[in-house]
Amino acid sequence: MAWNEPGGNGNKPKDPWGNNNRGNGGGGGNQPPDLDEVIRKLTDKLNGLFGGKKSGGNNNNGGDGSITGFLVVAAVIAAILLAMNSVYILDTQERGVVLRTGKFDRIEGEGLNWKLPVIEDVIIVNATRVRETEIRESMLTEDENIVDVKLNVQYRVTDPVSYALRVEDPELTLRDAAESALRHEVGSTEMDPILTTGRVVLAEAVKQRLQFYMDEYNTGITLQNVNIKDATPPAAVKEAFDDVQRAKQDKERTINDAEAYANSVVPEARGRAQRQLEEARAYRERVVARAEGEADRFTKLLSEYNKAPAVTRERLYIDAVTQVYNKSSKVLVDVEGGNNMMYLPLDKLTQQAQGVARQSDLSDEDIKRLTDEVIREANSRRTSGSSSTIRREGR
């Protein structure tokens, strides 16, 4: 049976709150304990611990004991809260900037640290984490064009004191300074490099200028990296800008094609010109050498002519006639005093001899023998007349 159930006998368990006799006529043991009684007992125990007097049941000092005990409890709780507020922990990335009565006193590192309550305040700053911020603005270039530029800035806090105390809002200061530096550099650059190949140079210039601003403002910020993430013309003129870019690409392609054609044609033309020069030099040398040879031959021939003019004239005549008749394929034999003229078509005879040789498989000796017979026949006919004149014509 529970201690607070009604109808119990004298052996029922006692009320842990000491309220077994409370109620109407001792029969109301199921009522909750009195809160004032609980506070009074707790105060008595604290007074006993700290050397105070216990409050009697209904004596006149009960009110003073309750107040004293309450003050003691409040003092203990306040001391515990102050102790908890005086201790703080910093990890490896954090630094604590300690202010004593609003003035900088020291910097605390990682681990368990302690500060004077009420007198000292601590501003915790993360000194190793890389932070970043982005801005996107429309800006005017040097050639009076408008571009939309998106800038990304990565930075780290290297001076916690300056970051926490020198500037009221370091991050806002960084954004404003970054926008100012970007406007200055974009305003000093034409649009084409910003949109095409000049982003790296622009980002480096912005980084140097922005770091100069951060050092001048004593923000304690060191820039890690600055990137131009995007640079585009405004949406209203994007189509026109794309047309201009395509026209520039066509221009570059045409120039490259022309240069490639020139690189292929010019060397070839130079080669032909060099070949013609070499042929002209060779022709000149050949003509000069031939002329010199003819002159030398004429000189030697003249000396021989002076020795024997008749023989030399006859020899020259025979050589000249031989050279002329060697180019003729027909021979005409005219017999003096007769009406017959013998015509020997040597070209046809040669072709027939070659055909007979192919048909009958004649050897070179047979062809030579046949030719000798033709020549002997011609000589016999020529010598049959009293005198004959041989005339040959070239075709």
MIVEXTOR-529543 format. One record per residue: x, y, z of N, C-alpha, C, CB in turn. Coordinates in steps of 0.2 Angstrom, whole numbers, plus 2048, in hexadecimal, padded with zeros to 3 digits. Glycine has a CB too. Example, Ala and Ser with C-alpha at 12.3 -4.5 7.8 and 13.67 -1.06 7.14 Angstrom:
2
8427E482783E7EA8278427F08278397EA82D8407F58238447FB8248408008278467FD81D
***
This chain:
395
8047FA8008008008008048068007FB80080680380B7FC8078117FB8068158028058167F580B81A80380B81E80980582380981182180A8038258047FD82A8047F78278027FF82F7FF7F68208037EF81E8027EB81E8087EF8167FF7E48208077E082180E7DE81A8117DA82480C7DC81A8177DA81481A7E081081D7D68108167E681381D7EC80F8207EB80E8277F281281E7EF80A82A7EF8098317F580C8347EF8018337F780A83A7FD80E83D80380C83B7FD80C84580380683780A80483480B80682D80A7FC83480780B82B80880E82480F81282480381282281281281E81981681D81881D81E81C81481781D82082081D82782281D82B81B82282A82681A83181B81A83681682283881581583C81682583880F82C83A80F82C84281082F83880882784580F82784D81082584E81782285080B82484981B82284B82281B84E82382785082581784C81F81084F81F80B84982180E85281880D84482580883F82680284282A80B83A82A80384782E7FE8498337FA84F83080084B8397FC8518297F88578267F28558247FD85A8217ED8598237E78588217E18598267E685081E7DB8578247D68598297D585382E7CF85A8257D78548347D684F8397DA8498387CF84D8397E084A8357E58448347E284082E7E684183A7DD84182B7DB83C8267DC83F81F7D483B8267E084481E7E18478177E88458157E084E8177EB8408167F283E8157F483E80D7F48388177EF83E8097F083E8027F18457FF7EA83B7FE7F284A8027F38518007FA8527FE7F08568057FC8577F98038587F880785B7FD80485C7F180D85B7FD81185E80381186680281985C80281286980881287080881987380581187380F81987780081F87A7FD82387E80281D87E7F782088280682388680B82788281081E88B80F82487C81282887781682E87581382387281882E87380C83387180983987680983286E80283787C80783C88180783F88280E83988880583B88281383E88381A84387E81C83888381F84187781A84687281C84C87381884386B81A84C87481185287580E85687B81085187780685388081385788681685A88481C85288C81785788082085A87D82686087982585587982A86087582086687181E86C87681C86486C81986A87B81886F87F81587288381B86D88481086E88582087088982687588582A86A88B82A87387E82A87787A82E87E87982B87487382F87E87982488487882188987F82288387781988688482188A88B82288A88E82988789081D88788A82E88888C83588289183788E89083687C89183387789583587289183A87389782F86D89583C86889284186388F83D86689784686088984085A88683D85488A83F85A87F83F84F88A83B84988D83C84588884084689083684288A84583D88584983788484683C88885083288184982C87F84682888584582887A84A82688984A82288F84982589584D81B88E84B82C89584E82F89A85282F8A184E8368998558318A68518318AD84E8378AD8498318B285383C8A98498428AA8458418A683F8488A884983C8A383D83B89F83783B8A383183489C8378398A98318398AE82B8408B082A8358B482C8448B282F84B8B482D84F8AE82B84E8B783484E8A882D8528A282B8508A182485089C82F84A8A28228488A081B84C8A58168418A081A84C8AB81884F8B18148568AF81384E8B88178598AE8198618AD8198638A78158638AC82085F8A181586089C81185F89D80A85C89681385A8A18088598A380185F8A77FE8538A68008618AB8038678AF80086D8AB7FF8688B580586E8A68048748A280387389E7FD87489D80986D89B7FB86C8977F586E89B7EF8658947F586B8A17EF86C8A67E98738A77E88688AC7EA8778A87EE87E8AA7ED8828A47EA8818AC7F488089E7ED8838987EA8828977E28818927EE87C8987E187A8977D987E89D7D58728987D887E8A37D88818A87D48898A77D48808AF7D888C8A47D98938A27D989489D7D38958A07DF8908987D38908937CE8908957C788B88D7CF88B89A7C688A89D7BF8908A17BD8848A17BF8938A57C28998A97C189F8A57BF89A8AD7C789F89F7C38A589A7C18A48977BA8A58957C689E8957B889D8937B289E8987AC8968907B189C89E7AE89D8A37A98A58A67A88998A97AA8A98A47AD8B08A67AD8B48A17A98B28A77B48B289B7A88B68967A48B389579D8B688F7A88B88957988B68947918BB89078E8B589B78E8BA88C7898BE8887858BF88A77E8BC8807858C588A77B8C788C7748CA8867718CB8927748C888576B8CB8807678D18827638C687C7628D487E75F8DA88075C8D98857578DD8797598D38867548D288B74F8D18927528CD88974A8CF8927588CC89875B8D289C75F8C689775F8D18A37608D48A77648D08AB7688DA8AB7608D18AC76E8CD8B07738D08B77748CC8AD7798CD8BC7728CF8C37738CB8C677A8CD8C876D8CF8C677F8CD8C87868CD8D07878D18C478B8C78D27898C68D978A8C58DA7928C08DC7868C98DE7958C88E079C8C58E779D8CF8DF7A08BF8E779F8BC8ED7A08BC8F17998BF8F27A58BB8ED7948BA8F078D8C08F278A8B68F678E8C68F078D8CD8F178A8D08EB7888D18F678E8D48EB7838D78E47818DC8E37868DA8E577A8DC8DC7888E18DA78D8E68D578B8DD8D87938E38D07878E88CA7858E48C67808EA8C678B8E88C177D8E58BC7788E68B577B8E88BD7718E18B177C8E18AB77E8E18A67798DB8A97838E58A077A8E589B7758E18957768EC8987748E28907738DD88A7748DE88777B8DF88476E8D988377D8D88807838D38837888DF8807868D488178E8CF8847938D288B7968CF87F7998CE8907968D08967988CB89979D8D189B7928CE89E7A08CA8A17A68CA8A97A58CD89F7AD8C48AC7A78C48B37A78C08B67AD8C08B67A18C28BC7AF8BF8BF7B58B78C07B38C28C57B78B38BE7B78AC8BF7B68AA8C77B68A78BB7BA8A68C97B28A38D07B28A98D47AF8A18D27B98AF8D47B28B48D87B08B78D77A98BA8D87B58B78D17A78BA8CF7A08B58CC79C8C08CA7A28B68CE7958B28CB7908B78C878B8AE8D078C8B48C27878B88BF7828B58BF77C8BA8B87858B98C17778B68C07708BA8BB76C8B78C776C8B68B676A8B98B07678B98B17608B58A97698BF8B075D8C18B17568C48AB7538C58B77548C18A874D8C48A274A8C98A57458BE89E7458D08A37478D58A67438D88A273E8DB8A77498D689C73D8D88977378D38967328DB89173B8CD8967338C889472E8C98997288C18947318C88977228C889B71C8C189D71B8CC8977168C08A371B8B98A57198B98A87128B78AB71F8B38A97108B28AC7098AB8B07098B18A67048AC8B57048A68B97038A68BA6FB8A78C07078A08BC6F989F8BD6F289B8C36F189B8B76EE89D8C76EB8998CD6E98988CC6E289D8D36EB8928CF6DF8918CF6D888E8D66D788B8C96D68918DA6D288F8E06D18908E26C98938E56D588C8E76C788D8E96C08918EF6C08868EB6BD8968EF6BC89C8F46BC89D8F76B58A28F16C08A08FD6B58A29006AF8A98FF6AE8A09086B08AB8FD6A88B18FC6A68B59026A38B28F66A08BB9026A18BF90769E8BC90A6988C690669E8BA9056948B790768D8AF90868D8B89026888AD90A6938A690C6948A19066938A49126908A290069489E8FB69489C8F869B8A18F56908968F569B8948F36A28958EB6A288D8F56A38988E86A78988E16A88968DF6AF8A08DF6A78938D96B08918D66B68978D26B988B8D36B689A8D46BE8A08D06C189E8CD6C88A68D56C28A08C66C889F8C36CF8A68C16D189B8BC6CD8A78C46D88AD8C36DB8AD8BF6E18B08CA6DD8B18BA6E28B28B66E88B88B76EB8B18AE6E68B88B96F28BE8BB6F68BE8B56FC8BD8C26F98C48B26FC8C58AE7028CB8B17068C88A76FF8C98B170D8CE8B47118CE8B07188CB8BC7138D38B371C8D48B07238D68B57288D98AA7228D48B472E8D58B97338DC8B77368D08B97398E18BC7358E88BB7388E98BF73E8ED8BC7328E58C473F8E68C97458E08C97498E98D07438DE8C574E8D88C57518D68CB7558D88BF7568DB8CF7578DA8D575B8D78DA7568E08D775E8DB8DB7508D88E074B8D18DE7498DD8E17468D08D77478CA8D57458C48D674A8CA8CE7438C68D67508C08D67558BF8DD7588C28D275B8C58E27578C48E875B8C58EE7568C98E87608C98ED7518CB8F374D8C58F57488D18F27498C18F17468BC8F27418B58EF7448BD8EF73A8B08F37438AA8F17468A78EB7438A58F77468A78EB73C8A48E57388A98E373389D8E77358AE8DF7358B38DD7308B18DB7298B88D97338AC8D67298A98D37238A68D871F8A48CD7258A28DD72289F8E271E8A48E771B89A8E67228A98E871F8AF8EC71C8B28E97168B48EE7228B38E27178B68DE7118B28DF70B8B78D77148AC8DE70C8A78DE7068A88E57028A08DC7088A78EA7068A78F17038AE8F27008A68F67098B38F07038BA8F17018BB8ED6FA8C08F07068B98E76FA8B98E36F48B58E66EE8B68DC6F68AF8E86F08AC8EC6EA8AF8F26E88A58ED6ED8B28F66EC8B68FC6EA8BC8FA6E68B89006F08C08F56E88C68F26E48C48F06DE8CA8ED6E88BE8EC6DD8BC8E96D78BA8EF6D28B78E46D88B68F46D58B48F96D08BA8FD6CE8B08FE6D48BF8FE6D28C59016D08C98FE6CA8CA9036D68CA8F76CB8CD8F36C68C98F26BF8CF8ED6C98C38F16C08BF8F06BA8BE8F76B68B88EE6BC8BE8FC6BA8BE9036B78C49056B38BC9086BB8C99016B48D09026B18D18FD6AC8D59036B68CD8F96AA8CE8F36A58C88F46A08CE8ED6A98CA8F269A8C58F16958C18EB6968C88F168E8BB8EB6928B68E56938B98DF6918B08E76908BC8DF68B8BE8D86888C38D468C8C18D96818C88D768F8CC8D36948C88D069A8D28D76968C38D469C8C08D26A28BB8CC6A08BB8D76A58B88CC69A8B48C66988B88C06958AF8C96938BE8C16938C18BC6908C78B96948C38BE6898CD8BC6928D38B96958D78BD69B8D88B968F8D48C369D8D78C76A28D48C66A98D68CE6A08D18C16AA8CE8C06B18D38BF6B68C98BA6B18D88BB6B58DD8B96BA8E18BF6BB8E28B46B78E38C36B68E68CA6B88E28CE6BC8E88CD6B18DB8CF6BA8D78D36BE8D68D16C58D08D36BB8D68CA6C68D58C86CD8DB8C96D18D38C06CD8E18C96CE8E78CA6D28E88D16D48ED8C86CE8E68D66CF8E68DD6D18E18DF6D68E48E16CB8DB8DC6D68D68DD6DB8D88DA6E28CF8D96DA8DC8D46E28DE8D26E88E38D66EC8E18CB6E78E88D96E88ED8DD6EA8EA8E46ED8F28DF6E58E58E76EA8E28ED6EC8DE8EC6F28DE8F06E68DA8E66F28D68E56F88DA8E36FE8D18DF6F78E08E06FD8E48DE7038E78E57068EA8DA7018E98EA7018EB8F07048E68F47088ED8F56FD8DF8F37068DA8F670A8D98F37108D38F67068DA8EC7118D98E97178DE8EB71C8D98E17168E58EB7198EA8ED71E8E98F57208F18ED71A8E78F971C8E690071E8E09007238E49047188DB8FC7238D68FD7278D78F972E8CF8FA7248DD8F572E8DE8F17348D98EC7368E08F673A8D78E87318D28E37328D48DD7348CE8E272C8DB8DB7348DD8D57368DC8CF7318DB8D373D8DA8D172B8D88CC7268DE8CC7218D18CE7228DF8C571F8E48C471A8E08C07148EA8C071C8E18C270E8DD8BF7088E18B97068DD8C47028DD8B47058E08AD7038E08AD6FB8DD8A77068DA8AF6F88D98AE6F18D38B26EF8D78A66EF8D48B56E98CF8B96E68CD8B76DF8D18C16E68C78B56DD8C58B26D78C08B66D38C38AB6D78C18B76CD8BB8BA6C98B78B46C68BE8BF6C38B28B26CA8AE8AC6C88AA8AD6C28A98AA6CE8A88B36C08A48B46BA8A48BB6B889C8B26BC8A48BC6B28A48C36AF8A08C36A88AB8C66AE89A8C66A88968C56A28938CC6A18908C06A48918CE69B88E8D46998868D469C88D8D56928838DA69D87D8DA69F8788D669B87A8E16A08728D369E86E8CF69A86B8D36948688CC69F86A8DA6958668DD69086A8DE6898658E46928718DD68A8758DE6848798D768387A8E46858778D268687B8CC68587B8C967E8788C668A8758CA67A8758C76748798CB66F86D8C86718798D267087D8D666C8858D566D87C8DE66D8868D467488D8D267588F8CB67288E8D267D88B8C667288C8C066F88E8C16688878BB67188A8C566588B8C665D8928C965C8868CB65B8948CE66189A8D16608A08CC66189B8D766589F8C76668A48C26678A48BD6618A28BE66E89F8BB65F89F8B76598A28BA6538988B56578A18C16528A58C464D8AC8C564E8A28CC64C8AE8C56548B58C56558B88BE6548B78C765D8B58B96568B78B36558B88B164D8B38AD6588B38B46498B38B36428B98B763F8AD8B563F8BA8BD6428C08C06408C78BD6418C08C76438C78BA6478CD8B66498CE8B06458CD8B46508C98AD6438C98A763F8CB8A96388C28A363F8C88AE6358CA8B062F8D28B262E8C68B662C8D48B66348DB8B86348E08B16348DC8BC63A8DD8AD6388E18A66398E28A36328DF8A263E8DC8A262F8DC89F6288E08A26238D489F6258E08A96238E48AD61F8EC8AC6208E38B461F8ED8AC6268F48AA6288F68A36268F58AC6308F289F6278F48986258F489761E8EE8936278F089B61A8F189B6138F789E6108EB89E60F8F98A46148FF8A76129058A36149008AE61690589F61990A89B61B90B89561690989862290689361390688E60E90889060790088A60E9068966059078995FF90E89C5FE90289D5FD9108A06039168A460391C8A06029178A960991D89A6069238966059238935FE92389160B91D8915FC91D88D5F591F8925F091688B5F491C8995F091E89E5EB92689F5EC91A8A45EC92889F5F292F8A15F393389B5F09318A25FA9318955F193488F5EE93588F5E69318895F092F8915E392F8925DC9338975D99288935D993389D5DD9388A25DB93F8A05DC9368A85DF94189D5E194889A5E29498955DC9498975E89458915DA94688C5D59478905CE9408875D49438955CD9448995C794B89C5C793E89E5C694D89F5CC9538A25CD95989D5CB9548A55D49588975CE95D8925CD95D8905C695C88C5D295788F5C395788D5BC95A8925B895088C5BA9598995B995C89E5B596489E5B69598A55B896689D5BC96D89D5BD9708975B996F89C5C596D8915B996F88B5B696F88D5AE96B8855B796A8905AC9698915A596F8965A39638945A397089B5A79758A05A597C89D5A59758A65AA97D8985AA9848955AA9848905A49858915B097F88D5A297F88959C98088C59697988559C97D89259597E89658F98589958F97989C58F98789B59498E89E59499389959398F8A259B99289359699788E59599788B58D99588859999188B58B99088958399388E57F98988858199289558199589A57C99D89A57D9928A157F99F8995839A68985849A98925809A889858B9A588D5809A888757D9A88885759A388157E9A288B5729A288D56B9A889256999B89056A9A989656E9AE89B56C9B589856C9AE8A15719B68935719BC8905719BD88B56B9BD88C5789B78885699B78835639B988755D9B18805639B688D55C9B78915579BE8945569B28975579C189555C9C889755C9CD89155A9CA8995639CB88B55C9CF88655A9CE8845539CE88055F9C88855519C688354A9CA8885459BF8835489CA88E5479CD8945439D58925429CD89A5469D88905489DF88E5479E08885429E288C54E9DB8835429DC87E53D9DA8805369D787853F9D68855359D488752F9DA88B52C9CE88C52F9DD88F5309E389252D9E988D52B9E68975339E988752E9EE88252C9EC87F5259EF87D5319E587D5249E387A51E9DC87C51D9E387251F9DB8825199D48855189D08805149D588B5149D287D50E9CE87950A9CB87350E9D28775049D086F5119CD86A5159C886C51B9D38665189CA87151E9C58735239BF8755219C98795279BE87951B9B887B5189B48745169B987F5129B78705139B48695119B18665179B886550D9B586651D9B38625239AD8665269B98625289AD86C5269A88705299A186F5259A98785299A286F51E99C86E51A99986751B99E86F51299D86251B99B85B51D99785B5249A085651C99A85E52999785E52F99086152F99C86153499086752C98A86B52C98486752898B87152898686452298186051F97F85A52398485E51898485752698285152A97D85353098884E52D97E85953397A85B53897385C53597C86153C97285F52F96C86052C96885A52A96C86552696C85552796984F52496784A52A96D84C51F96A84B53096984753596284853896E84753B95F84E53695884F53995384E53495885653B95584B52E95084A52894F84252895384C52194984052694783952694583751F94083852A94783B51A94683A51394D83B50F94083E51094E83750A9548385059518384FE95983250795383D4FA95283E4F395883D4EF94E8444F19588394EA95E8384E695C83A4DF9618304E696083F4DC95E8414D596483F4D195D8494D696283C4CC96883A4C796883F4C19668334C496E8424C096F8474BB96D8444B497684A4BB9698474B09688454A99628404A996E8424A695F83F4AE95983A4AE95383D4B195B8344B294E83A4B094783C4B29458394B994283C4AD9498344BB9478304C194A8334C79498294C09478334CC9498354D39478304D894683C4D594C82E4DB94B8284E094982C4E79518244E19448294EA94282C4F09428264F593A82F4F09468274FA94782250094482550694F82150093E82350893C82550F93F82151493482450F94482351794882051C94481E52294E82351E93F82352493B82252A93681C52993782852C93381B52392F81652193380F52192B81751B93881051E93C80A51E93E80752594380B51994080C52994280A53093C80753394581053393680A53293080753692F80053392A80C53592F7FF52C92E7F95299337F452C92E7F95229397F652C93E7F152F93D7EF5369457F452E93B7F453A9397F25419337EE5419387F954592E7EF53D9287EB53D92A7E453A9237ED53892E7E35359307DC5339347D95389357DD52D9387DD53C93C7DA5419387D85479417DF5449327DB54892E7D954E92A7D354B9297DE54F9287D35459247CD5429297C75419217CF53C92F7C853F9337C253D9387C15439367C25379387C554893D7C454D9447C554A93D7BE5519457CA54694C7CB5439517CE54894C7D053D9577CC54795C7CE54C95F7D554A9617C954D9637D854E9667DE54C96B7DE54696A7E155296E7D85459727D754096E7D75399767D05419687D45399647D45339627DB53195E7CF5349607DE53695E7E55359647E953295B7E953B96A7E85359707EC5329717EA52B9767EB5379717E352A9727E152396D7E351E9727D95239677E45209627E651B9637EE51A95B7E651E9657F151F9677F951E96D7F95199687FC5259727F551A9787F65169767F450E97D7F15189717F050D96F7EE50696C7F450396B7E85069677F75079647FD50496980350395F80050A96E8035079738095059778074FF97780A50C9798014FE97D7FF4F89788004F297F7F74F99727FE4F296E7FF4ED96D8064EB9677FC4EE96D80A4F096C8124EE9738144EB96B8154F59798114EE97F8144EB9808114E49858114EF97E80B4E297E8094DC97A80D4D797C8014DB97480F4D89708134D497381A4D39698134D797681C4D89798234D897F8234D397B8254DF98381E4D398981D4CF98881B4C898E8194D29818194C79808174C098081C4BB9798134C097E8224BD97E8284B898582B4B797982D4BB98682F4B298C8324B198E8374B698C8364AA98983A4B998A83E4BF98483F4C298D8464BD9848404C897E8404CC97E8454D297C8394CF9798484D397984D4D997484A4DE9768544D697684A4E49728484E996F84E4ED9768444EF96884E4EE9658534F19618514F79618584EC9618534FC95D85150295985750596284D50795385550694F85A50994D85851094985C50594D85C51494A85B51B94385D51C94E85E52093F85A51F93885B520938860526934855522
***
